[in-house]
């Protein structure tokens, strides 16, 4: 192999058409399966939201804003992100940051995608936690760590974080960690 120029090799553009890639390790010729390359290319992104008002409901979802500070019982562009790649949600957290004590004792957190056509959203939960107990305290919080099979999504999906709760959170922040797999 040392006597061949790279220009003499047959060009392949699809890794599925290649059995092995070859190279050198010191003076040894080595080969590696193309599927073993590219590790560590995941992109981890944190999305933050904050709500100012004190809306809550035990029956209707409240949509957390990613832009602005107004949560809502209806979804719109402030309450969504569009996934540029396939991936999954790896962590969700909501925490009270106000100086007054909120009144909620539980929260149901939900990550949903909009699968409806046009102006007719159809929400599909990709992950839900039910009845996370919270201690009513000034800095109360609820969180959940997820694995790749808990909350997967596809490129182009519209993602929403929404929740139901039995009391106000009084100025809460929200974090969602997303792992994209381009």
N, C-alpha and C positions, 0 to 999 in steps of 0.2 A: 504494500500500500504506500510505502514511503516514496516510491518512484512515480506515483500518479499525481497529476495536477488536479485541483478541484474542478477545473473546466472540463476534464475528461469524464466526470461522473454524470450519470443521467439525472436530470432535474426532476424532482417530484415536489408537488405543492400540497398534497393531502397526506397528513401523517398516517392515515389509515392504509395508505398504499406503501408504507415503509415498514419492513420487519424490524430493522435495527438502525441506529445511528452509530457511526464508528469514530474513534479518536485515539488519543494517546494518553497513557498514564505513565509518565517518565519515559521508559523505553518500551513499554508493553503496548501492544495494540488492544483496544477494548471496544466493547459494543454495549449499547443501552437501548432498551425498548422505548420508542417515542412516547408511550403513555406515561413513562416515569419522569418526563420532563414537565416543566411548568408549575411545579408545586409552589405554594405560597403566593399565588397570584390573586387570591381573594382580596376584595376591597371592603374594609370595614368603615361604615359611616354612622355617625350619631345624628339623629334628628331630634330637635328640641322644640317644645311647645310650652306655652304658658297660658293660663286662663286667669282672668281677673274677676269675672262675675261669679255668682254663687249658684248657678243652675244645678239642679240635681233631679233625678228621677229614678224610681225603682222599676218602671215599666218601659220607658223609651230610652234609647241610646243617646248619649251626649257625645258629640264629635269634638275631639281635641284639636285646636288649631296648630298648624305648623308655621303659619305666618299670622300676624296680628295677635290679639289676645282675647278673642271672643269665642268661647265654646258655643255650640249650637245643637239643637235637636234635629237640624237638617244639615246635610253635607253640602259643601261647595268647595271651590278651589282653595280656600284658606285651610281646609281640613283634610287635605290629601297630598300624597306624593305619588309620582309616577316612577315605577321601577325601570331603570335603564337596562338592567340585566336580570337574569334569573338569580334567585338568592333566597335568604331566609332571615327572619327576625331572631336575634340571639338574646335580646334583653329588653324588658320594658319596665319603666318605673314612673310612678307619680308621687310627688312629695309636696306637702304643704310648706309654704315659705313665709306665711303671714305671721304677724305678731299676736293674732287672736286665735282662739281654739276653735277648730272646725267641729262640725257635729256628726260627720259620717262615722258609722261603725263597721261598714263593709263596703267593698267595691267589686264589681264584676268587670274585668278588663277584657277587651276584645280587639283583635286585629282583623279587619275585613277587607275584601277586594270588591270593587264594583264590576260586576260581570254583565250588567244590563246594556242593551243597545241604546244609542242616542241619549235622549233626555229621560230615559226610564231606568234609573239605577236599580240593580238587583244586588243586594249585598250578600256576600258569601263569607262566613267566618272562616278564616284560616287558622285561628287560634283563639281560645277563650279560657279564661280562668273564672271560676265561680266562687263567689262569697269569700273573698280574701278578707279575713278579719283585720281590722285596724284598731289600734288603741287611740281613742279620741284624745289627742294631745296636740300641743302647738305645732310640732314638727312631724306629724304623722306621715307615714309613707306606706306604699304597697309596691312590691316589685316581683319580678319573675324572671329567672334565667331559663332560656330555651335552647334546644338543640336543633340541628338542621332539619329534622323531620317534623318538628312541632309546628312551625309556621312558615312553610315554603311558599314562594310566589314565583311568577314568571315575568320575563321582560315585558314591559308594557302594561302590567297590572296597575290599577289605581289602588293605593293602600290607604286605609283609614285606621286610626286608633280611636276607639270609642269605649264608653263605659256606662254602667248603671251603678247608682249608689243611693244610699238612704239618707244622705245629708250633705251639707256643703263642705267643700274643701278649702274655701277662703284663700284664693290666690295660690294656686298650685303650679308647679312646673312638671313637665313630662319629658322623659328621655326614651328614645327607642333606638337600639343599636341594630343596624341592618348589615348583613354580610352579603355583598354582591359577588357572584361567581361568573366573571366574563369569560 
